[in-house]
Amino acid sequence: MNPFDFVNAINKSKEDLLKEPESEKHYPAYMVNKALSYFPDTILYANEINQFHHIDSKLQFHFFLNSIRPAKRFAKWVKKQEDNDITAVMEYYGYNPQKAESALSILSSDQLITIKQKLEKGG
C-alpha cells in the first residue's frame, strides 16, 4: 500500500485503512509523520506521535484519523539539492560525500576553480 494512501485517508477521506490486522504491517509511520509535519495545523500532531513512536501503528493511525480535521493539504517534499563543488571534489579526488565535504572546507576558491577547469570536458 502506498504511504500517501494513509496520508490521504487522514487528510481527506477519513477511511479506516487498518481494518485487517495484516494491513498494519504496511503502515509507514515515519513517512506519514513526515508528510504531516509540512503543515502548520498538523505539525503538533506529528510531533506528539514522534514522542510516542513506540506505540502500535494502528493506534498512531487512529490518533491522526480522529484528531486531524479533514482538509485538502498538499506540499512538495523537500529534497537535498546537489552541490556542484562537492561533486567536483568527489570526482577529482575519488572521495565519498563525507570526505569531499571535509576537503571542501580546506580548499580555497582558487583551488576549486582549478579543479573544475581540469574536470571540464570539452566537445
DSSP file (Angstrom, degrees, kcal/mol; ACC not computed):
  #  RESIDUE AA STRUCTURE BP1 BP2  ACC     N-H-->O    O-->H-N    N-H-->O    O-->H-N    TCO  KAPPA ALPHA  PHI   PSI    X-CA   Y-CA   Z-CA
    1    1 A M              0   0    0      0, 0.0     5,-0.0     0, 0.0     0, 0.0   0.000 360.0 360.0 360.0 139.9    0.0    0.0    0.0
    2    2 A N    >>  -     0   0    0      1,-0.1     3,-1.4    25,-0.0     4,-0.8  -0.459 360.0-132.7 -70.4 136.4    1.3    3.5   -0.9
    3    3 A P  H 3> S+     0   0    0      0, 0.0     4,-1.5     0, 0.0     3,-0.4   0.823 106.8  60.4 -59.9 -29.3    2.3    5.7    2.1
    4    4 A F  H 3> S+     0   0    0      1,-0.2     4,-2.6     2,-0.2     5,-0.2   0.691  91.2  67.2 -76.1 -15.9    0.3    8.5    0.6
    5    5 A D  H <> S+     0   0    0     -3,-1.4     4,-2.0     2,-0.2    -1,-0.2   0.899 103.2  46.4 -64.2 -39.7   -2.9    6.4    0.8
    6    6 A F  H  X S+     0   0    0     -4,-0.8     4,-2.1    -3,-0.4    -2,-0.2   0.907 112.6  49.3 -67.9 -41.7   -2.6    6.7    4.5
    7    7 A V  H  X S+     0   0    0     -4,-1.5     4,-2.8     1,-0.2     5,-0.2   0.910 112.0  48.4 -65.1 -41.6   -1.9   10.4    4.4
    8    8 A N  H  X>S+     0   0    0     -4,-2.6     4,-3.0     1,-0.2     5,-1.4   0.868 109.6  52.7 -66.2 -36.1   -4.9   11.0    2.1
    9    9 A A  I  <>S+     0   0    0     -4,-2.0     5,-2.2     3,-0.2    -1,-0.2   0.884 113.3  44.2 -65.2 -37.6   -7.1    8.9    4.4
   10   10 A I  I  <5S+     0   0    0     -4,-2.1    -2,-0.2     4,-0.1    -1,-0.2   0.922 122.5  36.6 -70.9 -44.5   -6.1   11.1    7.3
   11   11 A N  I  <5S+     0   0    0     -4,-2.8    60,-2.2    -5,-0.2    -2,-0.2   0.882 135.2   0.8 -78.8 -39.9   -6.4   14.4    5.5
   12   12 A K  I  <5S+     0   0    0     -4,-3.0    -3,-0.2    -5,-0.2    -4,-0.1   0.821 125.7  35.9-117.0 -64.2   -9.5   13.8    3.2
   13   13 A S  I   <S-     0   0    0     -5,-1.4    -4,-0.2     2,-0.1    -3,-0.1   0.751  71.3-149.2 -79.4 -24.9  -11.5   10.6    3.2
   14   14 A K      < +     0   0    0     -5,-2.2     2,-0.4    -6,-0.4    -4,-0.1   0.821  40.9 156.9  57.3  33.6  -11.3    9.6    6.9
   15   15 A E        -     0   0    0     -6,-0.2     2,-1.0    -9,-0.1    -1,-0.2  -0.745  47.8-122.9 -91.3 134.4  -11.4    6.0    5.9
   16   16 A D        +     0   0    0     -2,-0.4     3,-0.4     1,-0.2   -10,-0.0  -0.669  32.0 176.0 -79.3 105.1  -10.0    3.4    8.3
   17   17 A L        +     0   0    0     -2,-1.0     3,-0.3     1,-0.2    -1,-0.2   0.526  69.4  67.7 -87.0  -7.2   -7.4    1.6    6.2
   18   18 A L        +     0   0    0      1,-0.2    -1,-0.2    40,-0.1     6,-0.1  -0.205  58.2 120.1-107.6  42.1   -6.2   -0.6    9.1
   19   19 A K        +     0   0    0     -3,-0.4    -1,-0.2     4,-0.1    -2,-0.1   0.915  67.4  60.1 -70.2 -43.0   -9.3   -2.8    9.5
   20   20 A E  S >  S-     0   0    0     -3,-0.3     3,-0.9     1,-0.1     4,-0.4  -0.659  84.7-131.8 -87.5 142.2   -7.5   -6.0    8.8
   21   21 A P  G >  S+     0   0    0      0, 0.0     3,-1.0     0, 0.0     4,-0.3   0.828 105.0  57.7 -62.0 -32.1   -4.6   -7.0   11.1
   22   22 A E  G >  S+     0   0    0      1,-0.2     3,-0.8     2,-0.2     4,-0.3   0.727  95.5  64.3 -73.5 -19.2   -2.3   -7.8    8.2
   23   23 A S  G X  S+     0   0    0     -3,-0.9     3,-0.8     1,-0.2    -1,-0.2   0.661  85.1  75.1 -75.9 -14.0   -2.6   -4.2    6.8
   24   24 A E  G X  S+     0   0    0     -3,-1.0     3,-1.0    -4,-0.4    -1,-0.2   0.782  86.3  62.9 -67.1 -26.1   -1.0   -2.9   10.0
   25   25 A K  G <  S+     0   0    0     -3,-0.8    -1,-0.2    -4,-0.3    -2,-0.2   0.785  98.9  55.2 -66.7 -27.2    2.4   -4.1    8.7
   26   26 A H  G <  S+     0   0    0     -3,-0.8    -1,-0.2    -4,-0.3    -2,-0.2   0.436  77.0 112.9 -89.0  -0.2    2.2   -1.8    5.7
   27   27 A Y    <   -     0   0    0     -3,-1.0     2,-1.2    -4,-0.2     3,-0.1  -0.642  56.0-154.6 -77.8 113.9    1.7    1.4    7.8
   28   28 A P     >  -     0   0    0      0, 0.0     4,-2.3     0, 0.0     5,-0.2  -0.693  14.0-178.6 -90.8  89.5    4.8    3.6    7.3
   29   29 A A  H  > S+     0   0    0     -2,-1.2     4,-2.5     1,-0.2     5,-0.2   0.879  78.4  51.6 -57.8 -42.6    4.8    5.7   10.5
   30   30 A Y  H  > S+     0   0    0      1,-0.2     4,-2.5     2,-0.2    -1,-0.2   0.931 111.4  46.3 -62.1 -46.0    7.9    7.7    9.5
   31   31 A M  H  > S+     0   0    0      2,-0.2     4,-2.5     1,-0.2    -1,-0.2   0.893 113.4  48.7 -66.1 -40.0    6.5    8.7    6.1
   32   32 A V  H  X S+     0   0    0     -4,-2.3     4,-2.2     2,-0.2    -1,-0.2   0.923 112.7  48.2 -66.5 -43.5    3.1    9.6    7.5
   33   33 A N  H  X S+     0   0    0     -4,-2.5     4,-1.2    -5,-0.2    -2,-0.2   0.908 112.6  49.0 -62.4 -41.4    4.7   11.7   10.3
   34   34 A K  H  < S+     0   0    0     -4,-2.5     4,-0.3    -5,-0.2     3,-0.3   0.915 110.8  49.9 -64.7 -42.4    7.0   13.4    7.8
   35   35 A A  H >< S+     0   0    0     -4,-2.5     3,-0.9     1,-0.2    -1,-0.2   0.882 112.8  46.6 -64.4 -38.0    4.1   14.2    5.4
   36   36 A L  H >< S+     0   0    0     -4,-2.2     3,-1.0     1,-0.2    -1,-0.2   0.671  99.0  70.1 -79.3 -15.6    2.0   15.7    8.2
   37   37 A S  T 3< S+     0   0    0     -4,-1.2    -1,-0.2    -3,-0.3    -2,-0.2   0.576  84.7  71.1 -77.8  -7.3    4.9   17.7    9.5
   38   38 A Y  T <  S+     0   0    0     -3,-0.9    -1,-0.2    -4,-0.3    -2,-0.1   0.613  87.7  73.4 -81.3 -12.1    4.8   20.0    6.5
   39   39 A F  S X> S-     0   0    0     -3,-1.0     4,-1.4    -4,-0.1     3,-1.1  -0.852  74.3-139.5-111.0 137.9    1.5   21.7    7.5
   40   40 A P  T 34 S+     0   0    0      0, 0.0     4,-0.4     0, 0.0    -1,-0.1   0.811 103.2  50.7 -64.4 -29.4    1.1   24.2   10.3
   41   41 A D  T 34 S+     0   0    0      1,-0.2     4,-0.1     2,-0.1    -4,-0.1   0.588 119.2  35.1 -86.4  -7.7   -2.1   22.7   11.5
   42   42 A T  T <> S+     0   0    0     -3,-1.1     4,-2.1    -6,-0.2     3,-0.2   0.456  89.7  90.3-119.9  -3.9   -0.8   19.1   11.7
   43   43 A I  H  X S+     0   0    0     -4,-1.4     4,-2.2     1,-0.2     5,-0.2   0.859  86.7  53.1 -65.6 -34.3    2.8   19.6   12.8
   44   44 A L  H  > S+     0   0    0     -4,-0.4     4,-2.0     2,-0.2    -1,-0.2   0.858 107.9  51.3 -69.7 -33.2    1.9   19.4   16.5
   45   45 A Y  H  > S+     0   0    0      2,-0.2     4,-2.1    -3,-0.2    -2,-0.2   0.918 110.4  48.7 -66.4 -42.9    0.1   16.1   16.0
   46   46 A A  H  X S+     0   0    0     -4,-2.1     4,-2.0     1,-0.2    -2,-0.2   0.895 111.1  50.7 -63.3 -39.6    3.1   14.7   14.2
   47   47 A N  H  X S+     0   0    0     -4,-2.2     4,-1.5     2,-0.2    -1,-0.2   0.884 107.5  53.8 -65.1 -38.3    5.4   15.9   17.0
   48   48 A E  H  X S+     0   0    0     -4,-2.0     4,-1.0     1,-0.2    -2,-0.2   0.917 110.3  46.1 -63.3 -43.0    3.2   14.2   19.6
   49   49 A I  H  < S+     0   0    0     -4,-2.1     3,-0.2     1,-0.2    -1,-0.2   0.847 106.3  59.9 -69.6 -32.9    3.3   10.9   17.8
   50   50 A N  H >< S+     0   0    0     -4,-2.0     3,-0.9     1,-0.2    -1,-0.2   0.854 103.1  52.3 -61.7 -33.4    7.1   11.3   17.4
   51   51 A Q  H 3< S+     0   0    0     -4,-1.5    -1,-0.2     1,-0.3    -2,-0.2   0.805 116.7  39.2 -70.8 -28.6    7.3   11.4   21.2
   52   52 A F  T >< S+     0   0    0     -4,-1.0     3,-1.4    -3,-0.2    -1,-0.3  -0.357  72.5 141.2-115.7  50.6    5.3    8.2   21.4
   53   53 A H  T <   +     0   0    0     -3,-0.9    -1,-0.1     1,-0.3    -2,-0.1   0.679  61.5  69.0 -66.3 -18.3    6.9    6.3   18.5
   54   54 A H  T 3  S+     0   0    0     -3,-0.2    -1,-0.3    -4,-0.1     3,-0.1   0.587  77.1  99.6 -81.2 -10.2    6.8    3.0   20.3
   55   55 A I  S <  S-     0   0    0     -3,-1.4     5,-0.1    -6,-0.2    -3,-0.0  -0.324  88.1 -77.2 -75.8 162.9    3.0    2.6   20.3
   56   56 A D     >  -     0   0    0      1,-0.1     4,-2.0     3,-0.1    -1,-0.1  -0.124  34.1-121.2 -59.5 152.3    1.3    0.4   17.8
   57   57 A S  H  > S+     0   0    0      1,-0.2     4,-2.7     2,-0.2     5,-0.2   0.864 112.5  56.4 -62.0 -37.9    0.9    1.5   14.2
   58   58 A K  H  > S+     0   0    0      1,-0.2     4,-2.4     2,-0.2    -1,-0.2   0.898 107.5  48.0 -63.8 -40.2   -2.9    1.1   14.5
   59   59 A L  H  > S+     0   0    0      2,-0.2     4,-2.0     1,-0.2    -1,-0.2   0.891 111.7  50.2 -67.7 -39.1   -3.0    3.5   17.5
   60   60 A Q  H  X S+     0   0    0     -4,-2.0     4,-2.1     2,-0.2    -2,-0.2   0.940 112.8  46.4 -62.2 -47.1   -0.8    6.0   15.7
   61   61 A F  H  X S+     0   0    0     -4,-2.7     4,-2.9     1,-0.2    -2,-0.2   0.917 113.0  48.6 -63.7 -43.9   -3.0    5.9   12.6
   62   62 A H  H  X S+     0   0    0     -4,-2.4     4,-2.2     2,-0.2    -1,-0.2   0.839 107.4  56.4 -68.1 -31.8   -6.3    6.2   14.6
   63   63 A F  H  X S+     0   0    0     -4,-2.0     4,-1.4     2,-0.2     5,-0.2   0.956 113.6  39.8 -60.5 -49.3   -4.9    9.1   16.6
   64   64 A F  H  X S+     0   0    0     -4,-2.1     4,-2.1     1,-0.2    -2,-0.2   0.922 114.6  53.6 -64.1 -44.1   -4.2   11.0   13.3
   65   65 A L  H  < S+     0   0    0     -4,-2.9    -1,-0.2     1,-0.2    -2,-0.2   0.868 118.1  34.3 -60.9 -39.3   -7.5    9.9   11.8
   66   66 A N  H  < S+     0   0    0     -4,-2.2    -1,-0.2    -5,-0.2    -2,-0.2   0.593 121.5  45.7 -95.3 -11.9   -9.6   11.1   14.7
   67   67 A S  H  < S+     0   0    0     -4,-1.4     2,-0.4    -3,-0.2    -2,-0.2   0.800  95.3  74.8-100.0 -34.3   -7.7   14.2   15.7
   68   68 A I  S  < S-     0   0    0     -4,-2.1   -26,-0.1    -5,-0.2     3,-0.1  -0.676  78.4-127.7 -90.1 129.7   -6.9   15.9   12.4
   69   69 A R        -     0   0    0     -2,-0.4     2,-0.2     1,-0.1    -2,-0.1  -0.433  33.8 -99.6 -71.2 145.9   -9.7   17.8   10.7
   70   70 A P        +     0   0    0      0, 0.0     2,-0.3     0, 0.0   -58,-0.2  -0.471  60.8 142.2 -69.4 133.8  -10.3   16.9    7.1
   71   71 A A        -     0   0    0    -60,-2.2     2,-0.8    -2,-0.2    -3,-0.0  -0.971  57.3 -96.9-162.1 159.2   -8.8   19.4    4.7
   72   72 A K        +     0   0    0     -2,-0.3     2,-0.4   -60,-0.1   -60,-0.0  -0.768  49.9 174.7 -85.7 112.1   -7.1   19.5    1.3
   73   73 A R        +     0   0    0     -2,-0.8     2,-0.3   -65,-0.0   -62,-0.1  -0.969   7.4 165.1-123.4 133.3   -3.4   19.6    2.1
   74   74 A F        +     0   0    0     -2,-0.4     2,-0.3   -36,-0.1    -2,-0.0  -0.979   0.4 163.9-147.5 134.2   -0.5   19.4   -0.4
   75   75 A A        -     0   0    0     -2,-0.3     2,-0.3   -36,-0.0   -37,-0.1  -0.991  36.4-116.3-147.1 143.7    3.2   20.2    0.0
   76   76 A K        -     0   0    0     -2,-0.3     2,-0.2     1,-0.1    -2,-0.0  -0.591  38.7-111.2 -77.2 141.7    6.2   19.3   -2.1
   77   77 A W        -     0   0    0     -2,-0.3     2,-0.4     1,-0.1    -1,-0.1  -0.529  29.6-117.2 -74.5 137.5    8.7   17.1   -0.4
   78   78 A V        -     0   0    0     -2,-0.2     2,-0.4    -3,-0.0    -1,-0.1  -0.612  35.3-168.2 -76.2 128.1   12.0   18.8    0.4
   79   79 A K        -     0   0    0     -2,-0.4     2,-0.2    -3,-0.0    -3,-0.0  -0.908  28.5-102.2-119.5 147.9   14.9   17.2   -1.4
   80   80 A K        -     0   0    0     -2,-0.4     2,-0.3     1,-0.1     0, 0.0  -0.487  38.2-132.5 -67.6 129.2   18.5   17.6   -0.9
   81   81 A Q        -     0   0    0     -2,-0.2     2,-0.3     1,-0.1    -1,-0.1  -0.632  21.6-111.4 -86.6 143.4   20.0   19.9   -3.6
   82   82 A E        -     0   0    0     -2,-0.3     2,-0.6     1,-0.0     3,-0.1  -0.545  23.5-143.4 -76.3 133.4   23.1   18.7   -5.3
   83   83 A D     >  -     0   0    0     -2,-0.3     4,-2.1     1,-0.1     5,-0.2  -0.873   2.7-156.7 -99.1 119.1   26.2   20.8   -4.6
   84   84 A N  H  > S+     0   0    0     -2,-0.6     4,-2.2     1,-0.2     5,-0.1   0.824  91.9  56.6 -66.3 -31.7   28.4   21.2   -7.7
   85   85 A D  H  > S+     0   0    0      2,-0.2     4,-2.3     1,-0.2    -1,-0.2   0.933 109.0  44.9 -65.3 -45.7   31.5   21.9   -5.5
   86   86 A I  H  > S+     0   0    0      1,-0.2     4,-2.6     2,-0.2    -2,-0.2   0.901 112.8  52.3 -65.5 -39.8   31.2   18.7   -3.6
   87   87 A T  H  X S+     0   0    0     -4,-2.1     4,-2.3     2,-0.2    -1,-0.2   0.904 109.8  48.9 -62.2 -41.3   30.5   16.7   -6.8
   88   88 A A  H  X S+     0   0    0     -4,-2.2     4,-2.6     2,-0.2    -2,-0.2   0.919 112.5  47.0 -65.3 -43.7   33.7   18.2   -8.4
   89   89 A V  H  X S+     0   0    0     -4,-2.3     4,-2.3     2,-0.2     6,-0.5   0.891 111.8  51.7 -65.3 -39.5   35.8   17.3   -5.4
   90   90 A M  H  X>S+     0   0    0     -4,-2.6     4,-1.6     1,-0.2     5,-0.6   0.922 114.6  42.1 -62.4 -43.6   34.3   13.8   -5.3
   91   91 A E  H  <5S+     0   0    0     -4,-2.3    -2,-0.2    -5,-0.2    -1,-0.2   0.900 116.3  47.7 -71.0 -40.6   35.1   13.3   -8.9
   92   92 A Y  H  <5S+     0   0    0     -4,-2.6    -2,-0.2     1,-0.2    -3,-0.2   0.929 127.0  24.2 -68.8 -46.8   38.6   14.8   -8.9
   93   93 A Y  H  <5S-     0   0    0     -4,-2.3    -1,-0.2    -5,-0.2    -2,-0.2   0.601 101.5-120.5 -96.4 -12.9   39.9   13.1   -5.7
   94   94 A G  T  <5 +     0   0    0     -4,-1.6    -3,-0.2    -5,-0.4    -4,-0.2   0.816  59.5 154.8  75.4  30.8   37.7   10.0   -5.8
   95   95 A Y      < -     0   0    0     -5,-0.6    -1,-0.2    -6,-0.5    -2,-0.0  -0.470  45.5-117.7 -88.3 160.0   36.3   10.8   -2.4
   96   96 A N     >  -     0   0    0     -2,-0.1     4,-2.6     1,-0.1     5,-0.2  -0.445  44.0 -93.2 -83.1 170.6   32.9    9.8   -0.9
   97   97 A P  H  > S+     0   0    0      0, 0.0     4,-1.9     0, 0.0     5,-0.1   0.846 124.3  50.7 -58.6 -36.2   30.5   12.6    0.0
   98   98 A Q  H  > S+     0   0    0      2,-0.2     4,-1.9     1,-0.2     5,-0.2   0.938 113.5  43.5 -68.3 -45.6   31.7   12.9    3.6
   99   99 A K  H  > S+     0   0    0      1,-0.2     4,-2.5     2,-0.2     5,-0.2   0.887 112.7  53.6 -66.0 -38.0   35.4   13.1    2.8
  100  100 A A  H  X S+     0   0    0     -4,-2.6     4,-2.0     1,-0.2    -1,-0.2   0.874 107.4  51.4 -64.4 -36.9   34.6   15.6   -0.1
  101  101 A E  H  X S+     0   0    0     -4,-1.9     4,-1.0    -5,-0.2    -1,-0.2   0.903 111.9  45.4 -67.6 -40.7   32.7   17.8    2.3
  102  102 A S  H  X S+     0   0    0     -4,-1.9     4,-0.5     1,-0.2     3,-0.2   0.875 113.7  49.9 -70.5 -35.4   35.6   17.9    4.8
  103  103 A A  H >X S+     0   0    0     -4,-2.5     4,-1.9     1,-0.2     3,-0.9   0.842 104.1  60.3 -68.2 -32.6   38.1   18.5    1.9
  104  104 A L  H 3< S+     0   0    0     -4,-2.0    -1,-0.2     1,-0.3    -2,-0.2   0.820  97.9  57.8 -65.0 -31.2   35.9   21.3    0.7
  105  105 A S  H 3< S+     0   0    0     -4,-1.0    -1,-0.3    -3,-0.2    -2,-0.2   0.740 110.7  43.9 -71.1 -20.9   36.3   23.2    3.9
  106  106 A I  H << S+     0   0    0     -3,-0.9    -2,-0.2    -4,-0.5    -1,-0.2   0.801  95.8  89.6 -90.8 -33.8   40.1   23.2    3.4
  107  107 A L  S  < S-     0   0    0     -4,-1.9     2,-0.1     1,-0.1     0, 0.0  -0.343  71.3-132.4 -71.4 143.7   40.2   24.1   -0.3
  108  108 A S     >  -     0   0    0      1,-0.1     4,-1.9    -2,-0.1     5,-0.1  -0.404  26.7-106.9 -85.6 169.9   40.4   27.7   -1.3
  109  109 A S  H  > S+     0   0    0      1,-0.2     4,-2.1     2,-0.2     5,-0.1   0.854 120.8  54.5 -67.0 -33.8   38.1   29.2   -4.0
  110  110 A D  H  > S+     0   0    0      2,-0.2     4,-2.1     1,-0.2    -1,-0.2   0.905 107.5  49.6 -65.3 -40.5   41.1   29.3   -6.4
  111  111 A Q  H  > S+     0   0    0      1,-0.2     4,-2.4     2,-0.2    -2,-0.2   0.886 109.6  52.0 -64.8 -38.2   41.8   25.6   -5.9
  112  112 A L  H  X S+     0   0    0     -4,-1.9     4,-2.5     2,-0.2    -1,-0.2   0.900 108.4  50.5 -63.7 -41.0   38.1   24.9   -6.6
  113  113 A I  H  X S+     0   0    0     -4,-2.1     4,-2.1     2,-0.2    -2,-0.2   0.906 110.8  49.6 -63.0 -41.3   38.2   26.8   -9.8
  114  114 A T  H  X S+     0   0    0     -4,-2.1     4,-2.2     2,-0.2    -2,-0.2   0.910 110.7  49.5 -63.8 -42.8   41.3   24.9  -10.9
  115  115 A I  H  X S+     0   0    0     -4,-2.4     4,-1.6     1,-0.2    -2,-0.2   0.922 111.6  48.5 -62.2 -44.6   39.6   21.6  -10.1
  116  116 A K  H  X S+     0   0    0     -4,-2.5     4,-0.8     1,-0.2    -1,-0.2   0.865 110.4  51.8 -65.4 -35.7   36.5   22.5  -12.0
  117  117 A Q  H  < S+     0   0    0     -4,-2.1     3,-0.4     1,-0.2    -1,-0.2   0.895 109.7  49.0 -67.3 -39.5   38.6   23.6  -15.0
  118  118 A K  H  < S+     0   0    0     -4,-2.2    -1,-0.2     1,-0.2    -2,-0.2   0.806 112.6  48.2 -69.5 -28.6   40.5   20.3  -15.0
  119  119 A L  H  < S+     0   0    0     -4,-1.6    -1,-0.2    -5,-0.2    -2,-0.2   0.594  84.5 115.3 -86.0 -11.0   37.3   18.3  -14.9
  120  120 A E     <  -     0   0    0     -4,-0.8     2,-0.7    -3,-0.4    -3,-0.0  -0.394  56.2-150.9 -65.1 128.3   35.7   20.3  -17.7
  121  121 A K        -     0   0    0     -2,-0.2     2,-0.1     2,-0.0    -1,-0.1  -0.895  10.5-156.1-106.1 118.2   35.0   18.1  -20.6
  122  122 A G              0   0    0     -2,-0.7     0, 0.0     1,-0.1     0, 0.0  -0.392 360.0 360.0 -88.2 167.6   35.1   19.9  -24.0
  123  123 A G              0   0    0     -2,-0.1    -1,-0.1     0, 0.0    -2,-0.0   0.389 360.0 360.0-118.6 360.0   33.4   18.8  -27.1
